[in-house]
Amino acid sequence: QVRLVESGGGFVHAGGSLRLSCAASMTISAIWSMGWYRQAPGEQREMVARSTSVGQATYADSVKGRFTISRDDARNTVYLQMNSLKPEDTAVYYCNAQRNPYDNNWGQGTQVTVSS
């Protein structure tokens, strides 16, 4: 199991920025994929951004150009920089780590609320 601890959520007005952090309990350079997902009330959890150990990043269309995922191997931490936030970005954001395609580890989630 990989333990993940998120931080950095909060309340922001539309157009503002937040940076989420996810600290892992193991060396993230050995983790195949780390990413951020979100779940709004009444909605399914959706992928926001993913980063693989070889540096490939994938983003949901709704956040392209606004969000950036990055990995700090020295700190075993993954970040999600969120700019130009919109009310529709409001959700609980979860960190995810996969050591392989059949593995799934989740953090406890952090709330992001964007007001109009």
C-alpha positions as CSV (number, residue, x, y, z in Angstrom):
1,Q,0.0,0.0,0.0
2,V,1.1,3.6,-0.7
3,R,-0.1,6.1,1.8
4,L,-1.0,9.5,0.3
5,V,-1.7,12.7,2.1
6,E,-3.2,15.7,0.2
7,S,-3.1,19.3,1.2
8,G,-3.7,22.7,-0.3
9,G,-7.4,22.8,-0.9
10,G,-9.6,25.7,0.1
11,F,-11.9,28.4,-1.1
12,V,-11.0,30.8,-3.9
13,H,-12.9,33.2,-6.2
14,A,-13.2,32.5,-9.9
15,G,-10.0,33.3,-11.8
16,G,-7.9,32.5,-8.7
17,S,-5.3,29.8,-8.2
18,L,-4.5,27.0,-5.8
19,R,-1.8,24.4,-5.6
20,L,-2.5,21.0,-4.3
21,S,0.2,18.8,-2.8
22,C,0.3,15.0,-2.4
23,A,3.0,13.4,-0.2
24,A,3.6,9.7,-0.7
25,S,4.9,7.2,1.7
26,M,7.4,5.8,-0.8
27,T,9.8,6.9,-3.4
28,I,7.6,8.2,-6.2
29,S,10.2,7.6,-8.9
30,A,9.3,4.0,-8.5
31,I,5.6,4.6,-8.9
32,W,4.3,4.0,-12.4
33,S,1.6,6.6,-12.4
34,M,0.5,9.4,-10.1
35,G,-2.4,11.6,-10.6
36,W,-5.2,13.8,-9.5
37,Y,-8.9,12.9,-9.7
38,R,-11.9,14.9,-8.6
39,Q,-15.5,14.2,-7.6
40,A,-18.3,16.8,-7.4
41,P,-21.5,16.1,-5.5
42,G,-23.7,13.7,-7.4
43,E,-21.0,13.1,-10.1
44,Q,-18.6,10.3,-10.8
45,R,-15.0,10.6,-9.9
46,E,-13.0,11.8,-13.0
47,M,-9.4,12.0,-13.9
48,V,-8.0,15.5,-13.9
49,A,-4.3,14.9,-14.6
50,R,-1.9,12.0,-14.5
51,S,1.9,11.8,-14.7
52,T,3.9,8.7,-15.4
53,S,7.4,7.8,-14.1
54,V,8.7,8.4,-17.6
55,G,7.4,12.0,-17.6
56,Q,4.2,11.6,-19.7
57,A,1.4,13.9,-18.6
58,T,-2.3,13.6,-19.4
59,Y,-5.0,16.1,-18.7
60,A,-8.7,16.2,-18.9
61,D,-9.9,18.5,-21.7
62,S,-11.7,20.7,-19.2
63,V,-8.4,21.6,-17.5
64,K,-5.9,21.7,-20.3
65,G,-4.0,25.0,-20.3
66,R,-5.1,25.8,-16.8
67,F,-3.8,23.0,-14.6
68,T,-0.3,21.6,-14.4
69,I,0.8,18.4,-12.7
70,S,4.4,18.1,-11.5
71,R,6.5,15.6,-9.5
72,D,9.2,16.3,-7.0
73,D,11.1,13.0,-6.6
74,A,13.3,14.4,-3.9
75,R,10.3,15.2,-1.7
76,N,8.2,12.2,-2.9
77,T,5.5,14.8,-3.6
78,V,3.2,15.4,-6.6
79,Y,1.6,18.8,-7.1
80,L,-1.3,20.1,-9.1
81,Q,-1.1,23.8,-9.9
82,M,-4.6,25.1,-10.7
83,N,-4.9,28.5,-12.4
84,S,-7.9,30.4,-13.8
85,L,-10.2,28.4,-11.6
86,K,-13.9,28.2,-12.5
87,P,-16.9,27.4,-10.3
88,E,-17.2,24.1,-12.2
89,D,-13.8,23.1,-10.8
90,T,-15.5,22.8,-7.4
91,A,-15.0,19.2,-6.1
92,V,-13.1,17.0,-3.7
93,Y,-9.7,16.3,-5.2
94,Y,-8.1,13.0,-4.7
95,C,-4.5,11.9,-5.2
96,N,-3.9,8.6,-6.8
97,A,-0.9,6.3,-7.1
98,Q,-0.5,3.2,-9.2
99,R,2.6,1.1,-8.8
100,N,1.4,-0.9,-11.8
101,P,-1.8,-0.9,-13.9
102,Y,-3.6,-3.3,-11.5
103,D,-2.8,-1.2,-8.4
104,N,-4.7,1.7,-7.0
105,N,-4.1,3.8,-3.9
106,W,-6.0,6.9,-2.9
107,G,-5.6,9.8,-0.5
108,Q,-8.3,11.1,1.8
109,G,-9.3,14.0,-0.5
110,T,-9.1,17.7,-0.2
111,Q,-12.0,20.1,-0.9
112,V,-11.7,22.8,-3.5
113,T,-14.4,25.4,-3.7
114,V,-14.5,28.1,-6.4
115,S,-17.1,30.9,-6.0
116,S,-18.5,32.8,-9.0
